[in-house]
Amino acid sequence: MKTHTFRLKPGQDLMDETQAFVEEKKIEAGCILSGVGSLTHATLRLANREYYNEYEGHFEIVSITGTVAVSGSHLHLSISDGDGVTLGGHLVSGCKIYTTAEIVLAVFEDVVYSREPLENDSGYEELVVREKPQPTSRC
């Protein structure tokens, strides 16, 4: 396992910048180990809804979790407001950093993640994990 740590700055988009980092580093399979920071705007898809909810204010990132890959990432985010009221959902573009976000990723070098529609499944593109072909050695 390999790790990467990066920091996002005020005004940057949490999802877009995380995916851009994954693409820059050519990460084929990984997960978020840790994430802390704050937001001024949050956009989430809540459970069993097809539309997005938007929230304005100052929020702490309580947790962020999920899988990342150049083929697509699936992340969930929990945030809390100044009264400690917490909500969470599916992370999408539109979450703007307030002061910072510190993200730690784990990279798995022996597998490749992809997102594919699966027969008789959710209707969403779901995670498919394949072992990464190992290079053959020449004698």
Backbone as a ProteinNet text record, in pm:
[ID]
protein_1_A
[PRIMARY]
MKTHTFRLKPGQDLMDETQAFVEEKKIEAGCILSGVGSLTHATLRLANREYYNEYEGHFEIVSITGTVAVSGSHLHLSISDGDGVTLGGHLVSGCKIYTTAEIVLAVFEDVVYSREPLENDSGYEELVVREKPQPTSRC
[TERTIARY]
84.3	0	89.3	46.1	114	15.5	64.3	-24.9	11.4	-88	-70.7	-146.2	-89.4	-157.2	-153.4	-268.2	-272.3	-367.6	-352.2	-432.8	-504.4	-631.5	-709.5	-721.1	-735.4	-735.7	-874.5	-894.6	-1024.8	-1075	-1204	-1268.8	-1260.8	-1170	-1159.7	-1277.7	-1307.1	-1417.5	-1365.5	-1423.2	-1374.4	-1375.7	-1485.6	-1494.5	-1407.7	-1420.3	-1346.8	-1195.6	-1147.2	-1002.9	-951.7	-1032.7	-992.2	-980.5	-1079.1	-1074.4	-958.7	-931	-817.8	-685.9	-672	-551.2	-537.9	-647.9	-648.3	-605.4	-655.8	-619.5	-474.2	-428	-287.9	-191.1	-223.6	-137.3	-166.1	-265.1	-301.3	-335.4	-416	-455.4	-565.8	-537.3	-634.1	-722.8	-679.2	-759.2	-710.2	-801.7	-763.6	-884.5	-856.4	-964.4	-916.5	-1011.7	-978.8	-958.7	-840.8	-811.5	-858.8	-842.5	-875.5	-903.4	-990.9	-1018.3	-1077.7	-1020	-1071.4	-1064.6	-1144.9	-1144.1	-1276.8	-1305.1	-1429	-1480.6	-1611.6	-1679.9	-1763.4	-1787.5	-1883.5	-2009.5	-2000.6	-2115.6	-2103	-2213.9	-2214.4	-2323.2	-2290.2	-2386	-2377.8	-2489.8	-2494.1	-2616.5	-2601.9	-2719	-2751.8	-2867.7	-2908.6	-2963.4	-2977.8	-3018.8	-3150.8	-3149.9	-3268.7	-3332.1	-3250	-3298.3	-3219.9	-3287.7	-3224.1	-3174	-3208.1	-3168.2	-3067.6	-3005.6	-2904.3	-2963.5	-2914.2	-2948.2	-2828	-2854	-2746.6	-2762.1	-2647.7	-2646.2	-2543.4	-2583.1	-2493.8	-2462.6	-2341	-2301.7	-2158.4	-2123.6	-1990	-2004.4	-1935.3	-1947.2	-1809.7	-1800.9	-1681.4	-1699.3	-1593	-1595.2	-1574.1	-1676.5	-1671.4	-1608	-1644	-1582.1	-1600.9	-1510	-1519.9	-1464.4	-1534.7	-1495.8	-1535.1	-1470.3	-1508.4	-1389.8	-1422.8	-1322.3	-1289.7	-1163.6	-1118.4	-1048.8	-1065.2	-998.1	-1011.9	-918.6	-927.4	-1055.5	-1107.7	-1230.3	-1356.5	-1341.1	-1454.6	-1442.5	-1481.5	-1474.4	-1614.4	-1629.8	-1757.9	-1730.1	-1768	-1735.7	-1860.9	-1857.1	-1962.4	-1900.3	-1979.2	-1930.7	-2028.7	-1976	-2055.2	-2001.2	-2092.8	-2055.2	-2140.5	-2088.1	-2166	-2162	-2272	-2278.6	-2230.4	-2246.9	-2198.8	-2268.6	-2382.9	-2454.3	-2427.7	-2342.5	-2311.7	-2411.7	-2509.2	-2605.2	-2530.7	-2540.3	-2462.1	-2553.3	-2508.5	-2578.9	-2476.1	-2519.1	-2424.9	-2495.2	-2415.8	-2468.4	-2358.3	-2402.3	-2313.3	-2248.9	-2115.2	-2041.2	-2047	-2083.3	-2084	-2012.4	-1990.1	-1928.9	-2015.4	-1949.9	-2022.5	-1991.6	-1906.7	-1866.7	-1743.1	-1757.8	-1650	-1576.4	-1444.2	-1358.7	-1364.8	-1376.5	-1375	-1231.1	-1167.8	-1029.5	-929.4	-963.9	-872.2	-946.6	-886.9	-924.5	-794.7	-772.5	-652.3	-697	-651.8	-698.5	-582	-603.6	-504.8	-566.9	-498.3	-544.7	-454	-514	-437.9	-452	-343.3	-343.2	-311.6	-394.4	-375.4	-319.8	-197.4	-127.3	-149.8	-223.4	-243.9	-381.3	-467.2	-600.1	-632.2	-734.7	-786.2	-935.8	-985	-1127.5	-1187	-1308.1	-1385.4	-1528.7	-1607.1	-1748.9	-1826.3	-1914.1	-1987	-2130.9	-2222.6	-2360.2	-2363.9	-2426.2	-2431.9	-2576	-2595	-2728.5	-2796.6	-2924.1	-3006.5	-2949.9	-2891.3	-2833	-2906.7	-2838.8	-2898.9	-2948.1	-2898.8	-2927.4	-2817.1	-2727.3	-2610.7	-2491.1	-2388	-2262.8	-2199.3	-2169.1	-2118.9	-1970.6	-1907.3	-1765.3	-1738.3	-1640.3	-1589.1	-1439.3	-1393	-1252.1	-1187.6	-1077	-1002.5	-857.8	-799.2	-656.9	-577	-476.1	-390	-295.1	-287	-192.2	-49.9	20.8	160.3	250.2	350	441.8	515.5	531.4	605.4	754.7	833.9	978.6	1038.6	1138.1	1210	1341.8	1373	1498.8	1609.4
-117.4	0	124.4	221.5	350	455.3	565.7	672.3	805.6	890.5	1029	1118.8	1234.5	1335.9	1466.3	1535	1664.8	1756.9	1884.6	1987.6	2071	2096.3	2185.8	2321.3	2424.9	2562.9	2624.9	2740.7	2806.7	2825.1	2794.4	2811.3	2691.9	2599	2481.4	2387.5	2304.3	2208.9	2074.6	2025	1902.1	1783.2	1757.7	1641.1	1659.1	1774	1796.5	1791.3	1853.9	1855.4	1719	1645.1	1510.1	1422.2	1429.2	1348.9	1392.4	1522.7	1571.9	1517.3	1510.3	1454.2	1306.3	1232.7	1090.4	1071.5	1155.6	1146.2	1185.6	1291	1334.5	1224.1	1154.5	1048.5	912.6	909.3	786	671.3	704.1	605.1	517.2	387.7	294.2	229.9	232.7	176.5	235	292	348.5	381.5	436.9	480.7	600.2	671.4	782	726.6	749	707	810.1	937.5	1044	1172.2	1253	1383.3	1474.7	1591.2	1692.1	1827.5	1921.2	2054.3	2122.4	2220.4	2296	2339.9	2366.9	2407.3	2532.2	2608.3	2719	2683.9	2584.4	2538.2	2387.5	2318.3	2173	2132.2	2037.7	1978.2	1828.3	1766.9	1623.9	1560.9	1434.6	1355.7	1268.3	1291	1216.6	1079.7	992.9	854.3	845.9	762.7	729.5	851	949.4	1067	1079.9	1127.2	1147.2	1290.4	1379.2	1519.5	1553.5	1669.6	1714.2	1815.8	1813.7	1914.2	2005.9	2136.4	2233.6	2304.7	2330.9	2391.8	2504.6	2619.7	2735.5	2754	2794.3	2820.1	2779.1	2761.1	2714	2575.5	2479.4	2339.5	2279.2	2193.8	2112.5	1981.2	1933	1798.8	1701.3	1624.5	1528.6	1398	1357.9	1239.3	1240.9	1173.7	1149.8	1009.6	933	794.5	752.5	650.2	596	550.1	504.3	452.7	557.9	555.7	649	571	620.2	561.5	656.5	646.7	728	696.7	576.4	536.5	587.6	651.6	706.7	679.9	778	766.1	767.7	707.5	702.1	741.1	864.4	919.5	962.5	946.1	995	1093.6	1194.3	1303.2	1328	1349	1396.1	1531	1624.9	1759.4	1799.3	1893.1	1945.2	2097.5	2156.6	2302.6	2353.7	2482.5	2544.3	2495.5	2430.7	2374	2225.1	2170.4	2027.8	1939.8	2001.3	1923	1864.1	1733.6	1661.7	1601.6	1608.6	1542.8	1489.3	1396.5	1338.1	1278.5	1248.2	1188	1164.2	1141	1112.6	1244	1247	1367	1387.2	1508.1	1546.6	1681.3	1725.3	1857.1	1964.6	2067.2	2179.1	2204.4	2123.6	2146.1	2234.7	2358	2456.3	2467	2459.2	2464	2602.8	2605.4	2730.4	2768.1	2692.8	2724.1	2623.6	2495.7	2391.7	2260	2166.1	2024.4	1946.9	1857.4	1774	1631.3	1576.4	1446.5	1347.9	1227.5	1120.2	1003.8	962.8	852.1	730.7	612.2	487.1	439.6	388.8	336.7	188.3	109.2	-35.9	-69.9	-117.6	-135.5	-272.1	-361.8	-496.1	-516.5	-411.3	-421.2	-296.4	-309.7	-198.4	-189.9	-68.6	-46.7	6.7	-36.1	24.1	38	116	135.5	89.1	-8.4	-68.6	-95.5	-82.5	-123	-275	-321.7	-465.1	-512.1	-623.1	-677	-708.8	-675.6	-702.1	-638.1	-519.1	-452.2	-321	-220.6	-95.8	-1.9	-19	78.9	182.2	186.4	274.2	193.2	264	195.3	157.5	30.5	-20.6	-58.9	-70.9	-103.4	-245.7	-258.1	-387.5	-386.5	-490.9	-499.9	-613.6	-581.9	-682.3	-682.3	-801.1	-807.5	-745.8	-672	-607.1	-710.8	-717.6	-813.9	-780.7	-881.1	-864.5	-873.6	-787.7	-794.6	-928.5	-980	-1105.9	-1073.8	-1155.4	-1132.6	-1208.8	-1147.7	-1210.7	-1265.2	-1382.4	-1445	-1413
0	0	0	-77.7	-84.9	-35.5	18	63.1	-1.4	-8.9	-55.3	40.6	69	149.3	70.9	67.2	1	75.2	49.6	115.6	11.1	37.6	-47.3	20.1	-61.1	-13	-26	38.3	32.6	-110.7	-128.9	-258.2	-350.4	-323.4	-409.4	-384.7	-483	-476	-425.3	-316.8	-252.7	-347.5	-415.5	-505	-629	-693.4	-818.6	-797	-690.5	-665.7	-621	-546.2	-507	-630.8	-720.3	-842.8	-931.5	-937.6	-1017	-963	-830.9	-769.9	-806.8	-797.8	-832.4	-978.5	-1065.8	-1207.8	-1231.2	-1164.4	-1178	-1135.9	-1026.5	-974.8	-1039.3	-1129.3	-1201.4	-1103.9	-1004.5	-903.4	-961	-972.7	-1029.8	-923.4	-797.1	-688.2	-556.4	-479.7	-351.2	-267.3	-150.2	-61.4	18.3	74.7	163.4	303.8	359.3	495.9	597.2	562.6	656.1	579.4	634.5	576.4	681.3	698	789.6	720.7	768.6	711.6	731.7	645.8	660.8	524	519.6	396.9	420.9	313.8	317.8	239.6	155.4	76.9	62.9	82.3	67.2	-30.1	-116.9	-208.8	-188.9	-151.8	-122.5	-188.5	-226	-265	-145.7	-87.2	30.8	-9.3	89.5	65.5	-12	-113.8	-193	-260.9	-296.8	-369.4	-499.4	-601.7	-731.9	-750	-657.6	-669.3	-559.7	-573.8	-479.2	-381.2	-258.8	-159	-143.1	-129.9	-113.2	20.7	85.3	217.5	218.2	271.8	286.5	433.9	463.9	602	624	750.5	785.5	846.6	786.3	826.2	850.5	950.1	972.3	897	834.4	776	891.3	922.1	1031.9	983.9	862.4	804.1	653.6	587.2	443.5	420.5	341.6	319.4	178.7	128.3	-0.8	-82.4	-202.6	-294.6	-400.5	-446.9	-550.5	-661.1	-783.6	-899.3	-1017.4	-1110.7	-1232	-1308.7	-1293.2	-1363.1	-1293.5	-1178.6	-1104.7	-956.9	-878.1	-733.2	-674.2	-557.4	-486.6	-342.8	-306.8	-176.2	-101	30.8	119.1	215.8	254.3	338.7	452.4	572.9	686.1	728.7	753.2	796	916.4	996.9	1109.2	1106.8	1156	1160.7	1296.7	1321.6	1444.6	1570.5	1555.6	1669.7	1685	1598.3	1604.9	1532.8	1466.4	1388.7	1269.6	1254.5	1153.6	1048.5	924.8	815.2	718.8	637	543.3	424.8	323.4	202.4	102	-20.3	-132.6	-176.7	-178.9	-217.9	-368.1	-409.2	-550.3	-562.4	-683.1	-704.6	-640.1	-589	-530.8	-385.2	-323.1	-183.4	-184.1	-138.5	-143.9	-10.7	-18.7	99.7	163.6	296.6	373.6	409.1	499	537.9	482.7	487.7	442.8	432.3	363.5	371.2	358	452.9	453.6	426.2	314.7	268.6	263.4	316.5	311.1	234.3	127.8	43.6	59.1	53.8	42.1	-101.3	-156.7	-293.2	-288.2	-355.5	-361.9	-499.5	-502.5	-628.9	-692.3	-624.9	-678	-742.3	-738.7	-798.1	-879.6	-962.5	-1042.5	-1016.6	-987.8	-969.3	-1099.3	-1127.3	-1235.2	-1187.2	-1257.7	-1227.8	-1349.5	-1327.5	-1439	-1398.3	-1495.3	-1465.5	-1451.1	-1344.4	-1319.4	-1332.8	-1402.9	-1426	-1293.1	-1284	-1165.2	-1039.3	-1052.9	-937.4	-913.2	-865.2	-817.8	-927.5	-1049.5	-1153.7	-1166.6	-1069.4	-1074.4	-1123.9	-1169.5	-1200.3	-1067.2	-1049.6	-922.9	-933.5	-818.6	-810.8	-858.8	-947.3	-991.5	-961.1	-893	-852.6	-930.8	-997.3	-1071.8	-1025.1	-1021.8	-988.4	-1101.7	-1064.8	-1163.5	-1220.7	-1352	-1411	-1367.9	-1327.8	-1286.9	-1409.5	-1418.3	-1532.2	-1533.9	-1652.8	-1664	-1674.5	-1611.7	-1612.9	-1731.1	-1789.4	-1900.7	-1851.9	-1894.7	-1852.2	-1948.4
[MASK]
+++++++++++++++++++++++++++++++++++++++++++++++++++++++++++++++++++++++++++++++++++++++++++++++++++++++++++++++++++++++++++++++++++++++++++

